[in-house]
Amino acid sequence: MLVAPSILSADFGHLARDVAAICEGGCDLVHVDVMDGHFVPNLTIGPVVVEAVAQVATKPLDIHLMVENNTFFVDLFAPLKPEFISFHIEEEKHPHRLIQKIRALGIRPAITLNPHTSIEAIEFLIEEVDMVLLMSVNPGYGGQKFIPSVVEKAKRLKALIEKRNPKCLIEVDGGVNDENVKELEAAGVDVVVAGSFVYKHPDGIEKAISALK
Ligand SMILES: O=C(CO)[C@@H](O)[C@H](O)COP(=O)(O)O
């Protein structure tokens, strides 16, 4: 299992220290939650802060856009050369075009589904993306409870991916811990995003990451 800790649960007063800690602790990706206060009722960070994160991170960035104007934010973050940029299917009128744009910028495109969104919504996009991110909480905040229906959704998505684009990864985000990760792994999930489990683990960040793996 690949682990992408969400820096939303870091101490922003010591962000460089907390980004270094997950990289030294064995994470695979650094998950960056970008929220605009419109698509979701929370506002997080922009390119100035993410540039500082990129300078410290020794693992690739996984940028998750939770915004209304995806194209604007893709242009804003592209110079930081993240590994992935994901955007929400619920908020994009022209997802195919946006995927092509992200790929043309040398970034791996990913598409995100909210808990209520069915995988049929991306049936004809699956060949175009390198990763699908399934939300297992309503986007906007860290520390929420895992929504278990994502397990069945991941199984159905895995079946679709095997037929249409076997290299495409499945990522699950929200309320992930060392218990539900087992079901996610069995369902075919490749990457888990975890914020509070990693940053608030009583035995420390390294132990938390290895427990998820
Ligand atoms: O995108 C989001 C929330 O919108 C997530 O990345 C959370 O920040 C994950 O945090 P935990 O649920 O693991 O605390």
Ligand as a Chemical Component Dictionary entry (heavy atoms), coordinates in Angstrom:
data_LIG
# 
_chem_comp.id                   LIG 
_chem_comp.type                 NON-POLYMER 
_chem_comp.pdbx_formal_charge   0 
_chem_comp.three_letter_code    LIG 
# 
loop_
_chem_comp_atom.comp_id 
_chem_comp_atom.atom_id 
_chem_comp_atom.alt_atom_id 
_chem_comp_atom.type_symbol 
_chem_comp_atom.charge 
_chem_comp_atom.model_Cartn_x 
_chem_comp_atom.model_Cartn_y 
_chem_comp_atom.model_Cartn_z 
_chem_comp_atom.pdbx_ordinal 
LIG O1 O1 O 0 -9.227  15.914 1.515 1  
LIG C1 C1 C 0 -9.381  15.699 2.677 2  
LIG C2 C2 C 0 -10.510 16.322 3.391 3  
LIG O2 O2 O 0 -11.205 17.100 2.494 4  
LIG C3 C3 C 0 -8.477  14.750 3.379 5  
LIG O3 O3 O 0 -7.213  14.687 2.742 6  
LIG C4 C4 C 0 -8.327  14.839 4.832 7  
LIG O4 O4 O 0 -7.520  15.921 5.192 8  
LIG C5 C5 C 0 -7.748  13.559 5.378 9  
LIG O5 O5 O 0 -7.643  13.675 6.749 10 
LIG P1 P1 P 0 -8.105  12.510 7.740 11 
LIG O6 O6 O 0 -9.552  12.201 7.438 12 
LIG O7 O7 O 0 -7.211  11.342 7.434 13 
LIG O8 O8 O 0 -7.877  13.095 9.081 14 
# 
loop_
_chem_comp_bond.comp_id 
_chem_comp_bond.atom_id_1 
_chem_comp_bond.atom_id_2 
_chem_comp_bond.value_order 
_chem_comp_bond.pdbx_ordinal 
LIG O1 C1 DOUB 1  
LIG C1 C2 SING 2  
LIG C1 C3 SING 3  
LIG C2 O2 SING 4  
LIG C3 O3 SING 5  
LIG C3 C4 SING 6  
LIG C4 O4 SING 7  
LIG C4 C5 SING 8  
LIG C5 O5 SING 9  
LIG O5 P1 SING 10 
LIG P1 O6 DOUB 11 
LIG P1 O7 SING 12 
LIG P1 O8 SING 13 
# 
